[in-house]
């Protein structure tokens, strides 16, 4: 039952991606010594390394160490998880696919954090030379 719910949720995300509006403009980069809290849920707008657009949801939770965070992406066609560390206003992470169309992919990424708590940056796929780009907007609490 849980698996069916996840599949329905992913289908809804995929269908909603077809009607997306232009993303909101980003705020200025946060000062390295004054980064907003990044724990929470985000709407993701992105392009993979081939230029294919995708979207979904990113959830960030605190990790077990200072400045460590855990990530879960529910992206059109799959579920991915990762861990990363915050250094100044940069969030560096590794990720891997858990379920979906390609379960054997992984990579790295780096987000810059804005004063409004938005995230933007690149995400690589191991074995590909060109990174994709992602922008994540905080969902209202």
BAFI-3210 file (N, C-alpha, C; in Angstrom, 3 decimals, decimal comma, padded with zeros to 6 digits):
// residues 141
n [1|2|3|4|5|6|7|8|9|10|11|12|13|14|15|16|17|18|19|20|21|22|23|24|25|26|27|28|29|30|31|32|33|34|35|36|37|38|39|40|41|42|43|44|45|46|47|48|49|50|51|52|53|54|55|56|57|58|59|60|61|62|63|64|65|66|67|68|69|70|71|72|73|74|75|76|77|78|79|80|81|82|83|84|85|86|87|88|89|90|91|92|93|94|95|96|97|98|99|100|101|102|103|104|105|106|107|108|109|110|111|112|113|114|115|116|117|118|119|120|121|122|123|124|125|126|127|128|129|130|131|132|133|134|135|136|137|138|139|140|141]
n.u [000,822|001,940|003,883|002,310|001,110|003,355|004,053|001,780|002,023|004,459|003,677|001,811|003,508|005,063|003,114|002,362|004,608|004,378|002,855|004,228|005,079|007,241|010,102|010,460|012,420|015,754|017,014|019,651|022,970|023,493|025,278|028,337|028,607|026,062|023,797|020,552|018,272|018,168|016,705|013,926|011,206|011,285|010,461|011,515|013,093|014,595|017,303|018,537|021,794|021,539|019,913|017,244|014,244|013,148|011,252|010,225|010,236|012,273|013,505|015,076|016,855|018,304|021,599|023,721|025,991|027,580|026,690|025,987|023,789|020,841|019,336|016,408|015,119|012,165|011,639|010,505|009,917|011,573|013,174|015,552|018,413|020,626|023,626|025,165|027,401|027,563|029,334|030,095|028,164|027,719|026,562|027,606|027,261|026,697|024,912|022,464|020,476|017,433|015,006|013,011|013,251|015,987|017,973|020,630|022,215|024,326|025,967|027,397|027,002|026,518|025,085|024,341|023,327|020,723|019,795|017,112|016,699|016,650|017,948|020,528|022,323|024,583|024,278|025,849|026,123|027,588|029,999|029,200|030,187|029,131|027,453|024,119|021,624|020,106|017,454|016,048|013,195|012,007|009,228|006,158|005,689]
n.v [-001,191|001,232|001,553|001,914|004,349|006,023|005,793|006,945|009,540|010,301|010,219|012,299|014,465|014,380|014,933|017,488|018,885|019,438|021,719|023,857|027,125|029,926|029,889|031,633|034,628|034,492|035,233|037,309|035,929|034,347|035,772|034,260|033,971|034,200|032,388|031,342|029,077|025,859|023,555|021,748|021,664|021,726|023,004|021,777|022,850|021,926|020,948|018,148|016,637|016,274|018,272|017,907|018,847|018,660|018,130|018,346|017,425|018,368|017,351|018,443|017,446|017,585|016,289|013,850|015,114|018,328|020,878|019,010|017,488|015,721|014,540|014,135|013,491|013,626|013,049|013,537|010,438|009,078|008,276|009,720|009,887|011,636|012,930|015,726|018,538|021,736|024,592|027,716|029,532|027,446|024,288|021,167|017,947|014,358|011,947|009,337|007,144|005,658|004,464|004,003|004,928|004,648|002,959|002,705|005,006|007,717|010,503|013,801|017,083|020,679|023,267|026,727|028,928|031,256|034,550|034,353|031,743|030,053|027,539|026,945|025,484|022,943|019,532|016,496|013,506|010,467|009,405|010,992|013,895|016,525|018,651|018,768|021,303|022,715|024,297|025,168|025,973|027,197|025,590|026,937|027,201]
n.w [000,000|000,825|-001,127|-003,411|-002,792|-002,850|-005,551|-006,766|-005,767|-006,974|-009,651|-009,666|-009,167|-011,470|-013,442|-012,642|-013,293|-015,945|-016,176|-015,122|-014,048|-014,842|-012,777|-009,613|-009,070|-007,738|-004,438|-003,081|-002,571|000,547|003,311|004,309|007,060|008,050|007,468|006,514|008,243|006,893|007,113|006,123|003,706|000,129|-003,110|-006,192|-009,136|-012,126|-014,383|-016,021|-016,828|-019,605|-020,425|-020,027|-018,501|-015,109|-012,068|-008,601|-005,149|-002,436|000,652|003,542|006,365|009,682|010,192|011,872|012,852|013,598|011,291|009,366|007,034|005,944|002,950|000,938|-002,148|-003,982|-006,990|-010,322|-011,481|-009,627|-006,420|-004,354|-002,192|000,066|001,669|003,266|003,867|005,410|004,612|005,234|003,010|001,332|000,380|000,247|-001,188|-001,405|-003,328|-004,007|-006,003|-004,960|-005,693|-008,624|-012,076|-012,695|-010,740|-010,153|-010,075|-009,053|-007,447|-007,005|-005,543|-005,318|-003,576|-003,407|-000,867|-000,517|000,807|001,243|001,796|-000,347|-002,573|-004,870|-007,589|-008,741|-009,827|-010,138|-012,140|-011,611|-013,925|-016,027|-017,815|-017,814|-015,539|-014,090|-013,395|-010,493|-008,753|-005,707|-003,934|-000,857|000,671|001,867|005,407]
ca.u [000,000|002,827|004,536|001,313|000,978|004,541|003,949|000,764|002,614|005,438|002,926|001,257|004,608|005,404|002,074|002,389|005,764|003,972|002,184|005,007|005,340|008,642|010,470|010,645|013,829|016,498|017,543|021,120|023,653|023,575|026,646|028,852|028,457|024,664|023,002|019,262|018,033|017,815|015,897|012,551|010,768|011,548|010,039|012,706|013,058|015,944|017,648|019,569|022,944|021,170|019,041|015,856|013,705|012,424|010,871|009,831|010,333|013,482|013,362|016,371|016,798|019,616|022,375|024,201|027,140|027,371|026,727|025,691|022,375|020,363|018,476|015,591|014,461|011,100|011,796|009,792|010,508|012,429|013,465|016,998|018,803|022,001|024,115|026,059|027,891|027,460|030,551|029,713|026,845|027,784|026,115|028,184|026,605|026,711|023,553|022,276|019,094|016,895|013,905|012,590|013,660|017,420|018,343|022,075|022,923|024,763|026,793|027,692|026,391|026,798|024,095|024,596|022,133|020,426|019,274|015,710|016,666|016,608|019,161|020,761|023,652|024,740|024,254|026,495|025,857|028,862|030,167|028,877|031,075|028,401|026,492|022,802|021,416|018,905|017,051|015,069|012,493|011,368|007,775|005,633|005,546]
ca.v [000,000|002,384|001,679|002,479|005,770|006,723|005,850|007,947|010,843|010,612|010,502|013,649|015,414|014,376|015,641|018,916|019,492|019,859|023,012|024,765|028,499|030,327|029,985|032,955|035,047|034,138|036,290|037,425|034,888|034,622|035,927|032,989|033,915|034,440|031,558|030,973|027,666|025,185|022,376|021,913|021,115|022,621|022,670|021,730|023,043|021,505|020,392|017,125|016,919|016,252|019,408|017,520|019,503|017,827|018,823|017,490|017,937|018,067|017,522|018,485|017,276|017,668|015,057|013,479|015,929|019,752|021,290|017,879|017,423|014,593|014,982|013,178|014,067|012,910|013,669|012,850|009,173|008,392|008,718|009,786|010,376|012,075|013,594|016,814|019,427|023,163|025,372|029,074|029,475|026,348|022,994|020,133|016,691|013,184|011,409|008,097|006,816|004,543|003,818|004,735|004,417|004,325|002,772|002,568|006,257|008,474|011,637|014,838|018,362|021,842|024,337|027,990|029,324|032,686|035,177|033,945|030,317|029,286|026,795|026,783|024,949|021,868|018,150|015,646|012,069|009,773|008,876|012,023|015,054|017,770|018,614|019,365|022,449|022,644|025,412|024,683|027,069|026,715|025,519|027,655|026,360]
ca.w [000,000|000,904|-002,434|-004,330|-002,442|-003,350|-007,014|-007,103|-005,471|-008,012|-010,869|-009,519|-009,340|-012,895|-014,190|-012,301|-013,953|-017,286|-016,139|-014,294|-014,452|-014,708|-011,356|-009,025|-009,036|-006,530|-003,608|-003,061|-001,808|001,977|003,810|004,830|008,513|008,423|006,566|007,110|008,530|005,647|007,387|005,668|002,428|-000,989|-004,466|-007,031|-010,589|-012,495|-015,691|-015,892|-017,694|-021,024|-020,681|-019,757|-017,312|-014,147|-010,848|-007,494|-003,788|-001,668|002,093|004,226|007,811|010,318|010,278|013,193|013,219|013,325|009,882|008,492|006,672|005,143|001,864|000,196|-003,313|-004,667|-008,290|-011,392|-011,857|-008,670|-005,056|-004,149|-000,870|000,135|002,881|002,913|004,913|005,179|004,844|004,825|002,370|000,365|000,862|-000,618|-000,857|-002,273|-003,417|-004,756|-006,319|-004,179|-006,415|-009,808|-013,381|-012,673|-009,337|-009,988|-010,333|-007,883|-007,827|-006,025|-005,868|-004,478|-003,580|-002,721|-000,119|-000,622|002,023|001,388|002,054|-001,590|-002,883|-006,302|-007,865|-009,708|-009,357|-011,133|-012,174|-011,814|-015,266|-017,013|-017,678|-017,642|-014,429|-014,233|-012,502|-009,658|-007,908|-004,733|-003,267|000,369|000,724|003,046|006,609]
c.u [000,870|003,491|003,585|001,142|002,147|004,468|002,917|001,301|003,605|004,761|002,348|002,326|004,966|004,393|002,073|003,556|005,406|003,395|002,941|005,122|006,825|008,969|010,665|012,124|014,467|016,909|019,060|021,719|023,735|025,034|027,095|028,652|027,022|023,729|021,665|019,177|017,555|016,985|014,467|012,310|010,905|010,887|011,262|012,342|014,463|016,041|018,734|020,712|022,632|020,276|017,573|015,385|013,004|012,096|010,494|009,966|011,643|013,160|014,755|016,129|018,213|020,283|022,835|025,355|026,818|027,555|026,528|024,176|022,091|019,348|017,620|014,878|013,370|010,981|010,998|010,526|011,388|012,539|014,974|017,273|020,263|022,348|025,084|026,468|027,797|028,784|030,275|028,313|026,789|027,413|026,593|027,628|026,936|025,291|023,565|020,786|018,665|015,843|013,559|013,157|015,118|017,878|019,837|022,832|023,251|025,600|027,039|026,957|026,847|025,695|024,700|023,279|021,952|019,905|017,823|015,571|016,515|017,954|019,319|022,166|023,612|024,644|024,831|025,958|027,186|028,896|029,809|029,738|030,348|027,444|025,121|022,702|020,117|018,706|015,951|014,522|011,802|009,844|007,292|005,433|004,174]
c.v [001,260|002,634|002,302|003,973|006,582|006,859|006,880|009,347|011,251|010,919|011,914|014,712|015,522|015,124|017,128|019,625|020,007|021,263|024,033|026,144|028,773|030,470|031,429|033,335|034,685|035,381|036,330|036,267|035,301|034,854|034,617|032,849|034,150|033,719|031,212|029,468|026,976|023,916|022,650|021,268|022,172|022,094|022,795|021,956|022,768|021,069|019,356|017,416|016,911|017,421|019,116|018,170|018,486|018,656|017,823|018,208|017,478|018,317|017,450|018,372|017,382|016,302|014,819|014,313|017,408|020,048|020,137|017,809|016,183|015,134|013,822|013,939|013,115|013,613|012,878|011,571|008,508|009,025|008,649|010,297|010,777|012,628|014,685|017,628|020,870|023,815|026,772|029,031|028,396|025,029|021,943|018,778|015,588|012,629|010,088|007,869|005,601|003,756|004,662|004,121|003,998|004,188|002,712|003,854|006,949|009,644|012,575|016,112|019,451|022,860|025,569|028,400|030,831|033,225|034,787|032,440|029,459|028,605|026,747|026,259|023,831|020,515|017,291|014,223|011,402|009,155|009,855|013,253|016,341|017,672|019,123|020,554|022,262|023,947|024,897|025,875|026,545|026,697|026,264|026,701|026,485]
c.w [000,000|-000,447|-003,459|-004,059|-002,975|-004,864|-007,463|-006,870|-006,559|-009,341|-010,814|-009,705|-010,809|-013,726|-013,889|-012,965|-015,338|-017,295|-015,299|-014,906|-014,342|-013,221|-010,898|-009,057|-007,699|-005,757|-003,723|-002,266|-000,343|002,367|004,468|006,340|008,982|007,452|007,237|007,364|007,252|005,871|006,937|004,320|001,335|-002,263|-005,366|-008,492|-011,081|-013,950|-015,476|-016,870|-019,193|-021,408|-020,455|-018,452|-016,421|-012,922|-009,776|-006,173|-003,165|-000,204|002,707|005,724|008,374|010,344|011,700|013,711|012,988|011,828|008,904|008,265|005,859|004,137|001,367|-000,913|-003,778|-006,006|-009,310|-011,759|-010,813|-007,308|-004,886|-002,745|-000,895|001,499|002,442|004,111|004,450|005,539|004,321|004,245|001,282|001,042|-000,137|-000,198|-001,856|-002,262|-004,179|-004,954|-005,498|-004,948|-007,620|-011,061|-013,422|-011,230|-009,110|-010,287|-009,021|-008,370|-006,668|-006,418|-004,929|-004,673|-002,915|-002,078|-000,229|000,710|002,278|001,606|000,809|-001,798|-004,395|-006,524|-008,874|-009,015|-010,476|-011,039|-012,473|-013,211|-016,371|-016,749|-017,314|-016,456|-014,860|-013,295|-011,732|-008,921|-007,003|-003,947|-002,027|000,232|001,960|004,207|007,178]
res [x|x|x|x|x|x|x|x|x|x|x|x|x|x|x|x|x|x|x|x|x|x|x|x|x|x|x|x|x|x|x|x|x|x|x|x|x|x|x|x|x|x|x|x|x|x|x|x|x|x|x|x|x|x|x|x|x|x|x|x|x|x|x|x|x|x|x|x|x|x|x|x|x|x|x|x|x|x|x|x|x|x|x|x|x|x|x|x|x|x|x|x|x|x|x|x|x|x|x|x|x|x|x|x|x|x|x|x|x|x|x|x|x|x|x|x|x|x|x|x|x|x|x|x|x|x|x|x|x|x|x|x|x|x|x|x|x|x|x|x|x]
***
